[in-house]
C-alpha cells in the first residue's frame, strides 16, 4: 500500500507505521486496525501505551488483568488488547519513535538536502 506521499517508518509482525507528507500524520496499522495521528498525538498515545503496567498484567491472576483497554480519543480509537498485543504495539510505537528521532537527527546534522 505504498503511495507517493506515504513513507513506511517501521514494521513488525503485527503492523506497520507510515508517515504522510501531505497531511503530516502518522498512520498506525496494527492487528487489522488503522489509526491516524498528528505527531504530538502519536507521541502522547505512545506514552499512554508505554505506561501500561505489564508486570501487573503478568502476575495478577484476576480476569480484570487479561486485557487492557487502550484509547486514543483524538483518533477515535479504542482497542481491547491482550498482554502479547500490548508488547507488539509497544514495539511498533517505539520503533516508529526511534525512526522519527533518527530522521530528525539526520536532518539536523546533515541538512535537509543531504537526505533528498
WOZI-V710321 format. One record per residue. N is the residue number from 1. RES is the residue in one letter. PSI is psi in whole degrees, -180 to 180 (999 if undefined). NEAR is the number of other C-alpha atoms within 10 Angstrom. D_CENTER is the distance of its C-alpha to the mean C-alpha in Angstrom with 2 decimals. Layout:
n | res | psi | near | d_center
N | RES | PSI | NEAR | D_CENTER
N | RES | PSI | NEAR | D_CENTER
This chain:
n | res | psi | near | d_center
1 | X | 45 | 6 | 17.77
2 | X | 124 | 8 | 18.04
3 | X | 156 | 8 | 19.51
4 | X | -33 | 9 | 21.17
5 | X | -6 | 12 | 18.90
6 | X | 137 | 19 | 15.62
7 | X | 126 | 15 | 14.46
8 | X | 134 | 16 | 12.16
9 | X | -47 | 20 | 9.99
10 | X | 154 | 21 | 8.97
11 | X | 141 | 18 | 9.96
12 | X | -171 | 13 | 10.94
13 | X | -19 | 9 | 13.46
14 | X | -7 | 14 | 11.48
15 | X | -174 | 19 | 9.20
16 | X | 162 | 21 | 8.26
17 | X | 145 | 23 | 6.73
18 | X | 151 | 21 | 9.64
19 | X | 132 | 23 | 11.17
20 | X | 123 | 16 | 14.27
21 | X | -28 | 12 | 17.20
22 | X | -41 | 9 | 19.15
23 | X | -11 | 12 | 16.97
24 | X | 42 | 13 | 14.85
25 | X | 155 | 19 | 11.71
26 | X | 127 | 24 | 8.21
27 | X | 122 | 22 | 8.20
28 | X | 119 | 24 | 5.76
29 | X | 112 | 18 | 8.46
30 | X | 124 | 19 | 8.51
31 | X | 40 | 13 | 12.01
32 | X | -1 | 7 | 13.78
33 | X | 153 | 10 | 11.97
34 | X | 136 | 14 | 10.58
35 | X | 144 | 18 | 9.23
36 | X | 136 | 21 | 9.78
37 | X | 141 | 20 | 9.22
38 | X | 158 | 16 | 11.57
39 | X | -43 | 16 | 10.45
40 | X | -31 | 11 | 11.87
41 | X | -38 | 17 | 10.35
42 | X | -46 | 23 | 6.73
43 | X | -38 | 16 | 8.21
44 | X | -40 | 14 | 10.06
45 | X | -42 | 20 | 7.53
46 | X | -44 | 19 | 6.06
47 | X | -40 | 14 | 9.85
48 | X | -45 | 14 | 10.69
49 | X | -38 | 21 | 8.92
50 | X | -23 | 17 | 10.41
51 | X | -6 | 9 | 13.64
52 | X | 132 | 17 | 14.29
53 | X | 91 | 12 | 17.51
54 | X | -38 | 16 | 17.19
55 | X | -45 | 9 | 20.74
56 | X | -38 | 10 | 22.13
57 | X | -36 | 18 | 20.59
58 | X | -47 | 11 | 22.21
59 | X | -12 | 9 | 25.57
60 | X | 120 | 12 | 26.19
61 | X | -3 | 10 | 28.08
62 | X | 145 | 8 | 27.96
63 | X | -23 | 8 | 26.52
64 | X | -20 | 9 | 24.58
65 | X | 12 | 16 | 22.19
66 | X | -29 | 14 | 21.56
67 | X | 157 | 16 | 18.59
68 | X | 133 | 19 | 16.29
69 | X | 121 | 12 | 15.58
70 | X | 121 | 16 | 12.13
71 | X | 146 | 15 | 12.66
72 | X | 88 | 18 | 11.37
73 | X | -34 | 10 | 14.79
74 | X | -25 | 13 | 14.05
75 | X | 8 | 15 | 12.23
76 | X | 54 | 9 | 14.89
77 | X | 136 | 13 | 12.63
78 | X | 116 | 12 | 13.93
79 | X | 138 | 12 | 13.11
80 | X | 111 | 12 | 15.55
81 | X | 145 | 15 | 14.09
82 | X | 173 | 15 | 16.27
83 | X | -49 | 18 | 16.08
84 | X | -41 | 11 | 15.20
85 | X | -37 | 16 | 12.36
86 | X | -43 | 20 | 10.94
87 | X | -43 | 16 | 11.49
88 | X | -39 | 18 | 9.89
89 | X | -41 | 24 | 6.61
90 | X | -45 | 18 | 7.04
91 | X | -45 | 18 | 8.00
92 | X | -47 | 25 | 5.26
93 | X | -41 | 25 | 3.05
94 | X | -41 | 18 | 6.77
95 | X | -40 | 18 | 7.87
96 | X | -45 | 25 | 6.16
97 | X | -41 | 18 | 7.62
98 | X | -46 | 14 | 10.66
99 | X | -42 | 14 | 11.23
100 | X | -42 | 16 | 11.13
101 | X | -42 | 12 | 13.48
102 | X | -46 | 12 | 15.56
103 | X | -43 | 14 | 16.07
104 | X | -44 | 13 | 17.07
105 | X | -41 | 12 | 19.42
106 | X | -42 | 14 | 20.93
107 | X | -40 | 14 | 21.69
108 | X | -43 | 10 | 23.25
109 | X | -46 | 10 | 25.34
110 | X | -20 | 10 | 26.29
111 | X | 155 | 12 | 26.34
112 | X | -36 | 11 | 24.82
113 | X | -25 | 7 | 27.55
114 | X | -23 | 9 | 26.93
115 | X | 0 | 9 | 23.59
116 | X | 999 | 5 | 24.88
